[in-house]
Every structure is written in structure tokens, then in C-alpha cells.
Amino acid sequence: MKKIYNPDRSDWAQILKRPTSTINDIEPVVKEVFEQVQQKGDEAITTYTQKFDGVKLDQLQVSIEEITQASGKVSPELQQAILLAKKNIEHFHAAQKTGRVEVETAPGVLCWQEKRPIQKVGLYIPGGTAPLFSTILMLAVPAKIAGCKEIVLCTPPDRNGNIHPAILYTAALCGVTTIFKVGGIQAIAGMTFGTESIPKVYKIFGPGNQFVTVAKQMATRYNVAIDMPAGPSELLVMADDTANAAFVASDLLSQAEHGKDSQVVLVTTSKDLLQAVEQEIEIQLDALPRKEIAKVAVGNSVAVYVENDAEALDLINEYGPEHYIVCVENEEFYVNNTMNAGSVFIGNYTPESAGDYASGTNHTLPTNGYAKQYSGVNLDSFMKAMTFQKISKEGIQTIGKAVELMAEAEGLQAHKNAMSLRLKELNNND
């Protein structure tokens, strides 16, 4: 990690810059794939699956037989772990349900709001270097609670044309409607346009690499919503002398192993802790199976020393981390005053990996600083808030004159007439 001591505020943007390519570098490839999928459907999907994933598929959809066989390939211990996580995630997301909100804004003017599920949603589940079956829990569980009718899942196949058994087991457990062996840009394009096999959806969820992120953003040009512009994973740890250096190093490495383009940041008010964490990273890194991936990510990451809590907090809010761990004596100051973070983990015994899997919160979170304006996935992500109003004769007389005056002031005579005709009828009947 690059070590930086007391940086000037003018240098923060450069210090905290994410190690990602620009959209301009990626968009031409994404645009080409989108155009081909739009024109050729399954044929283009198959072509790009062979090109990018190295496998030629005769059928894109996962069969019932494959799903049935998958459960026998997942150990009982892992099945129990998945069931525990599912229970906690269901518990937390079910608690987010809200009922009808009804208000009489004026006598005879009744307004209310109700939430309705998005009917068709698409879930993208990365399956390359790490089969993220945990992400299915994070997306399919709230989708089912919300009442989404169609839940489509796309995930890349391996070189033999298979999907990891844990992905299939978890998808079936969570009520996914259909599963397709499609990854990357072509998966997002398939769910955007619909093909002979893949249904068109209304909203696409799920993390991915930079190509998937740009593909999701391009999907919005075709009237498909997305959860957020989530890209490579990132973590910021705020720690002082009360933090356990080994714990901090393990948390930083837990995100670094996601991918070479992941970024981890340590902010600290203790030079001694900074040195201790650096030593622990070296020790723990050497024992990781994904050492080479984590090493590149750590090389893209920074450890920043600042002299006081106020400076640290400003830097953290400027960065807007996806995952944010607070291990400090004055934790209340940081927890209460952090405005920009996807998900917050407090104390020495709250590792970020708990939220990734089984505590109950959602791990699909905004990256690249989007925590400044986006929330992580939650129950409302799978729903729309619809408003209703019903106005009585009394109510229309209460607000009618105001509507006429405002419509006339805006030069919208037909708007005024729609109110005037009703008021006239009521006056004639008096």
C-alpha cells in the first residue's frame, strides 16, 4: 500500500482516485455487443459466450435436471450456512415493509401512496474467478418479499458449460424463475432487449466488472432501470490505536482478493497502527490462495495518516466508500457524522465479510463514490411507490379556484377548463 502522511486537501482527489478505466475506454465494446444482441438475439449471445467465456453452448437456459443435480453437489454444511444467511436476510428485509400512507390534504381531498412490486427483474451474478452465490441471496430474497413475478438470473458458465452448484442451489432455494448460462456484457444486453430465450426485464440488479458496470449504464438508454452504477469492490477502514492490526489487515485483504481492480483504503490517526497493519498484510497476504489478485489490488491502494478525527471524517466523506469499517475509540463521532457510505461496520468484531454473507444487511452497494447519492439495494429497490387521489364534490370546491388560477398563470387553458367545467356543473346544481 502507498503510505501518505498528512496530505493537503487539494491532493485528496488524486490520492483517492479509483483504479478503474474510463467509460470511453470500454463503451465501444459494450455498444458493439448491445447492437449485435439487439439484432441477432440468441445467436449473438452464443457467439459472445464462446468469445469471452471460451465455451460454445447448445442451450442457454439451465435445465431442471441441472438444478436438481446441483443440490447433491453442495455439502450439507454449506447448505446449512446458506439457509442461516437466507433467514437473516429475510428477517432484515421483511422488516423494511411499509404500509399504505393516507392523508386528507384538504377537506374532501384524499391522497395516498401504495407500493407495488416491479413485475420483471433481472439478476446478474458474477461467476468467473469467484462464484458469488451469496449475491443471489442479497437480490432474490428481497425480490420475492417484494412480490416480483418474474426473477431472471444470468451468470457466466465455466469452460465446460456448467454453472457452479452453489449458484444453482441458492437460486432454486430463493425462488428464481429462470437461470441462464450467460455472463458479461451479453447477459446485460440479453435482459435489456430480450431474446428468443432470455426474457426482457424492467430492472437489472447485481455487481460485476467494469464492462458489466458500463453495460448496465447503457441499458438505461433502452428504458431499463438498474439498481446503481456498482463496479469493482472497495473498502475503507478508519482505525486508531484501539483497533486490532491483524483484524484490520484481514478486512483490507478480504476486499483486495475480489479482483485486481478492487481498492482498499486505510485511514488512521496512529502511525504505529499504520506500520503494524502493513506488516500484518505482508504476513497474511502470503497465505492467501488468491494472493496474486490481492497483491495487485493492494498495490492500487493507500494508507493515509491524518492528525485528528475531524480531518479523517472529512476525507472519508469525500471518498464515499462502498464498505466502511469503524474501529476507533470515538466511534460515535464517526458513526453519527459519516454522510457518505454504502454500509457501515462498527467495532473490532464486525468484519465486512459478515455483511457480505450472513448478518442480514445487503451487500449490493454503490461504489466509485456513488454512495454520495445512491443507497445500497433494499426492499424498496424492487418496488415502485404509486400515488392515488380521490376528490369529492367538497374537495374540488376547496382546491378548484387555486387550480384555475395556477393553470391560467402557466398559460395552460385546457388544464383550467378541466377544473372549470366541474366547478360550473356543481354551481348549477346548487
C-alpha positions, 0 to 999 in steps of 0.5 A: 500500500502507498503510505501518505502522511498528512496530505493537503486537501487539494491532493485528496482527489488524486490520492483517492482516485479509483483504479478503474478505466474510463467509460470511453475506454470500454463503451465501444465494446459494450455498444458493439455487443448491445447492437449485435444482441439487439439484432441477432438475439440468441445467436449473438449471445452464443457467439459472445459466450464462446468469445469471452467465456471460451465455451460454445453452448447448445442451450442457454437456459439451465435445465431442471435436471441441472438444478436438481443435480446441483443440490447433491453437489453442495455439502450439507454444511454449506447448505446449512450456512446458506439457509442461516444467511437466507433467514437473516436476510429475510428477517432484515428485509421483511422488516423494511415493509411499509404500509399504505400512507393516507392523508386528507390534504384538504377537506374532501381531498384524499391522497395516498401512496401504495407500493407495488412490486416491479413485475420483471427483474433481472439478476446478474451474478458474477461467476468467473474467478469467484462464484458469488452465490451469496449475491443471489441471496442479497437480490432474490430474497428481497425480490420475492418479499417484494412480490416480483413475478418474474426473477431472471438470473444470468451468470457466466458458465465455466469452460465446460458449460456448467454453472457452479452448484452453489449458484444453482442451489441458492437460486432454486432455494430463493425462488428464481424463475429462470437461470441462464448460462450467460455472463458479461456484457451479453447477459446485460444486453440479453435482459435489456432487449430480450431474446428468443430465450432470455426474457426482457426485464424492467430492472437489472440488479447485481455487481460485476466488472467494469464492462458489466458496470458500463453495460448496465449504464447503457441499458438505461438508454433502452428504458431499463432501470438498474439498481446503481452504477456498482463496479469493482469492490472497495473498502475503507477502514478508519482505525486508531490505536484501539483497533486490532492490526491483524483484524484490520489487515484481514478486512483490507485483504478480504476486499483486495482478493475480489479482483485486481481492480478492487481498492482498499483504503486505510485511514488512521490517526496512529502511525504505529497502527499504520506500520503494524497493519502493513506488516500484518498484510505482508504476513497474511497476504502470503497465505492467501490462495488468491494472493496474486489478485490481492497483491495487485489490488493492494498495490492500487491502494493507500494508507493515509495518516491524518492528525485528528478525527475531524480531518479523517471524517472529512476525507472519508466523506469525500471518498464515499466508500462502498464498505466502511469499517469503524474501529476507533475509540470515538466511534460515535463521532464517526458513526453519527457524522459519516454522510457518505457510505454504502454500509457501515461496520462498527467495532473490532468484531464486525468484519465486512465479510459478515455483511457480505454473507450472513448478518442480514444487511445487503451487500449490493452497494454503490461504489466509485463514490456513488454512495454520495447519492445512491443507497445500497439495494433494499426492499424498496429497490424492487418496488415502485411507490404509486400515488392515488387521489380521490376528490369529492364534490367538497374537495374540488370546491376547496382546491378548484379556484387555486387550480384555475388560477395556477393553470391560467398563470402557466398559460395552460387553458385546457388544464383550467377548463378541466377544473372549470367545467366541474366547478360550473356543473356543481354551481348549477346544481346548487 
